[in-house]
Structures are given as C-alpha cells and as structure tokens.
C-alpha cells in the first residue's frame, strides 16, 4: 500500500495527497509503475531533507560552542 495518492486536477496537473493511501491492487499496471517511481523520488527527497536537517543541527551546535567562537574571533578558522 502506498502512503500517498496522485490526483489529477481539472487543469491537467497532478497533486500528491499524503493523507490518503492507495492499495496496490487498485492500480492498473501503468499507474503502478508511476506510483513506484514517485515513491522512489519521495524517498530520495526525504533522505536529502533529513541530511540537510542533520547538517543544520550540527552547524547550530558548533556555533554555540565557546571554543569555536574563540577560534573564529582569533582568525584561526
């Protein structure tokens, strides 16, 4: 079961709704392939987002570090 649903709008665009679920057996083969590709892309985007959040958290911790501030003040970094 996919944790999202792709909905076609009247103007030809597609919207991904994360609050709806889509069972595998309700999709034709072509749409199943589309859902699988979208699931892969969403997983990649999630991993990139988590990586960025982790780096931001590390940077914030480093900026609060007194020794790091002193090194920056002295021009060592």
Secondary structure, DSSP 8 states (H G I E B T S, - for coil): -BS-EEEE-TTS-EEEETTS-B-GGGS-HHHHHHHHHHHHHHHHHHHHHHHHHHHHHHHHHHHH-HHHHHHHHHT--
